[in-house]
Amino acid sequence: MRRQLNPIFIAMGALLIIAVAVVYVIIPNLPQATTTLRLGDGVFKAKVLADDSSRAIGLDGATTIAADKAFLWAYPSAGKWPVVTSDNKTAVDIIWLDQDKHVVQIYTDASADSSPSVFVPRSNAVYVVELAAGTVAGKAIKSDSVAVFDINAGDIK
């Protein structure tokens, strides 16, 4: 006598397979959050890093940053958010912005060889921008510059 599989177990197995596919295949391949960032004389397509998991990935091993690209870290509150460059494979210019998107600190040409390898602003910031090294000078980004970009506040976690 053969036993038949319970349809509930079959349905649960199918749902489990679908859930695994969503988590490991579909979600990682969704488009990354981006925004247009205007700062100084520059216009950049910025990858937005607005939650703990995307901020932990950071530059993700990038060996170069294109002249028209940026990484934009967004934090849920103001703080002296550090930038660690010890694992960077390319030099970067780092800009911290306050809640009104005013530049509060700039470090240029930070790399894995920099000393220190952890950069911290003197003032609280809500956003951190990383650009290719040399961009701050080339795009006239100064301490009185104001950035323009849109991020949905509900996405910042």
ABEGO torsion letter per residue (X at the ends): XBBBBBAAAAAAAAAAAAAAAAAAAAAAABBBBBBBBBBEABBBBBBBBABAAAAAAEAGGBABBBAABBBBBBBABBBBBBBBAAABABBBBBBBBBAAGBBABBBBGBBAABOBABBBBABBBABBBBBBBGAAAAAGBBAABBBBBBBBAAABX
